[in-house]
Amino acid sequence: MARFIGGDWSEELRIFQLAEEPETTGRIGSERRMTNEEHSPIVEDGHPALEMIAAEVPHGADVTDIIRTMRYAQSSHPRSCVGLAANQIGETVRIILIVTDTFDGAIINPVYVRHGKTLKHSREGCISFPGFDQKMIRHEIVEIQGYNEDWQPVRYKLKRFLAFVAQHEMDHLDGFTLKNPRPGTFVSETRAA
């Protein structure tokens, strides 16, 4: 167990062993690499990847370039960004990235294990929908499992802000966005940011 400390969002990161799956090989995603001189690879409103259901990544596949591009996009974008789904860079595979003061990691093939019963409102913006935000209804606690960048099984219990970020990014993997939200997750009030 590793402990991450950060303001009101202190979280304990719990890592559990999961059953191993057969390993496959091969690189997933585009072959090009980002350089600091390139423009942001973030796709925006209207791009078809934002409405697609992302495919599961074959176990053991090389996703280094995708995660590197996601980290570049997250860290270099002029708008603040704490989470990203692979389809937000045009790659329709099941990878999310969360980078906050208390958590920094990519999760490959994330799935919900369980969620708490308490629901909270969360005002959310999205790097793929500049100038737009939406009041969402999110579970206060979620538990997700998947694999880290080294294909080690991971399981995280996330609370409050981290739980909201994870749910937002996992919605992207299922083709849901702030403008086309998962049923039951939004409040009808919307506004331009």
C-alpha positions in Angstrom: 0.0 0.0 0.0 1.4 3.4 -0.9 0.1 6.6 0.7 -0.4 9.8 -1.3 -0.9 13.0 0.7 -2.4 16.2 -0.7 -4.7 18.7 0.9 -8.4 17.6 1.3 -8.0 14.9 -1.3 -5.6 12.6 0.7 -6.1 9.1 -0.6 -4.8 5.7 0.1 -3.8 3.8 -3.0 -4.6 0.1 -2.6 -3.0 -2.3 -5.0 -4.2 -5.9 -5.0 -3.1 -8.9 -7.0 -5.4 -9.9 -9.9 -5.4 -13.1 -11.9 -2.9 -13.0 -14.7 -4.0 -13.2 -18.3 -2.1 -14.7 -21.2 0.4 -12.2 -22.6 0.4 -10.9 -26.1 2.8 -8.7 -27.9 2.6 -5.8 -30.4 2.5 -2.1 -30.4 -0.9 -0.4 -30.1 -1.6 3.1 -31.4 0.0 5.5 -33.8 3.7 5.1 -34.5 4.5 8.9 -34.4 6.0 10.4 -31.4 5.3 13.9 -30.0 7.9 16.6 -29.8 7.7 19.7 -27.7 7.3 21.8 -30.9 4.1 20.1 -32.0 0.6 21.3 -31.3 -1.6 19.5 -28.7 -3.0 16.2 -29.9 -6.3 16.7 -28.0 -9.3 16.1 -30.2 -12.2 18.4 -29.7 -16.0 18.5 -30.1 -17.1 16.8 -33.2 -14.2 14.3 -33.6 -15.6 10.8 -34.1 -13.3 9.2 -31.5 -15.1 11.0 -28.7 -18.3 9.1 -29.5 -16.8 5.7 -30.0 -16.6 2.9 -27.5 -12.9 2.2 -26.9 -11.6 -1.3 -27.5 -9.9 -3.3 -24.7 -6.1 -3.3 -25.0 -4.7 -6.9 -25.6 -2.9 -7.9 -22.5 0.9 -7.1 -22.7 0.6 -4.8 -25.8 3.1 -2.0 -26.0 1.1 1.2 -25.3 4.1 3.3 -24.4 3.6 5.8 -27.2 0.0 6.3 -26.4 0.7 6.9 -22.7 3.6 9.2 -23.6 1.3 11.2 -25.9 -1.4 11.4 -23.2 1.1 12.7 -20.7 2.4 15.2 -23.2 -1.1 16.4 -24.0 -2.1 16.6 -20.3 0.9 18.5 -19.2 1.3 20.8 -22.1 -2.2 21.9 -22.8 -2.9 25.6 -22.0 -6.2 24.6 -20.1 -5.9 22.8 -16.8 -6.3 19.1 -17.1 -6.2 16.4 -14.4 -7.5 13.5 -16.4 -7.5 12.2 -20.0 -8.9 9.2 -21.8 -7.0 7.7 -24.9 -9.9 8.6 -27.2 -9.3 12.3 -26.4 -6.1 12.0 -28.4 -7.9 10.0 -31.1 -6.8 6.5 -29.9 -9.9 4.4 -29.3 -8.4 2.0 -26.7 -9.3 1.7 -23.0 -6.6 3.7 -21.2 -7.1 6.6 -18.8 -4.5 8.9 -17.2 -5.1 10.8 -13.9 -2.5 13.3 -12.8 -3.2 15.3 -9.6 -1.2 16.2 -6.5 -2.3 12.9 -4.9 -2.3 10.5 -7.8 -0.3 10.1 -11.0 -0.9 7.1 -13.2 -2.2 5.5 -16.3 -4.8 2.7 -16.0 -5.1 0.2 -18.8 -8.5 -1.5 -19.3 -10.1 0.0 -16.2 -13.3 -1.5 -15.0 -15.5 -0.7 -12.0 -15.4 -3.2 -9.2 -17.9 -1.4 -7.0 -19.1 2.1 -6.0 -20.4 3.7 -2.9 -24.1 4.6 -2.5 -23.5 8.3 -1.8 -23.9 10.5 -4.9 -22.5 14.1 -5.1 -22.8 16.9 -7.6 -19.6 17.7 -9.5 -19.2 20.7 -11.8 -17.0 19.4 -14.6 -15.3 20.8 -17.7 -13.5 18.9 -20.4 -10.4 19.6 -22.4 -12.1 18.3 -25.5 -15.0 20.7 -25.1 -13.4 24.1 -24.4 -15.7 26.8 -22.9 -18.3 24.3 -21.8 -19.0 22.7 -18.4 -21.8 20.6 -17.0 -23.1 19.8 -13.5 -22.8 16.0 -13.1 -24.0 13.5 -10.5 -21.1 11.2 -9.5 -20.5 8.4 -7.0 -18.5 9.8 -4.1 -16.4 6.5 -3.9 -15.5 4.1 -6.7 -13.3 1.1 -6.8 -11.7 0.3 -10.2 -9.2 -2.3 -11.4 -7.0 -2.6 -14.4 -3.3 -2.6 -15.2 -0.6 -0.1 -14.8 1.9 0.9 -17.5 4.0 -2.2 -16.7 1.0 -4.5 -17.1 0.9 -5.1 -13.3 -2.6 -5.6 -12.0 -3.9 -2.7 -9.9 -7.0 -1.9 -7.9 -7.8 1.5 -6.6 -10.4 2.8 -4.2 -10.9 6.5 -5.1 -12.8 9.1 -3.1 -14.3 12.4 -3.9 -12.3 14.4 -6.5 -10.3 11.4 -7.7 -13.5 9.3 -8.0 -15.1 12.1 -10.0 -12.1 12.3 -12.4 -12.0 8.5 -12.9 -15.8 8.4 -13.7 -15.4 11.3 -16.1 -12.5 9.6 -18.0 -14.2 6.1 -17.9 -17.3 7.8 -19.4 -15.1 8.9 -22.4 -14.1 5.2 -22.9 -17.7 4.3 -23.4 -18.4 7.2 -25.8 -20.1 9.5 -23.3 -19.1 13.2 -23.0 -20.4 16.2 -21.1 -22.5 17.1 -24.2 -23.7 13.5 -24.6 -23.6 12.2 -20.9 -24.2 8.7 -19.6 -27.9 8.5 -18.7 -28.5 9.3 -15.0 -25.2 11.2 -14.5 -26.1 14.8 -15.3 -28.2 17.6 -14.0 -30.1 19.5 -16.7 -28.3 22.8 -16.0 -25.5 23.5 -18.4 -23.6 26.7 -19.1 -20.7 28.0 -21.1 -17.5 28.1 -18.9 
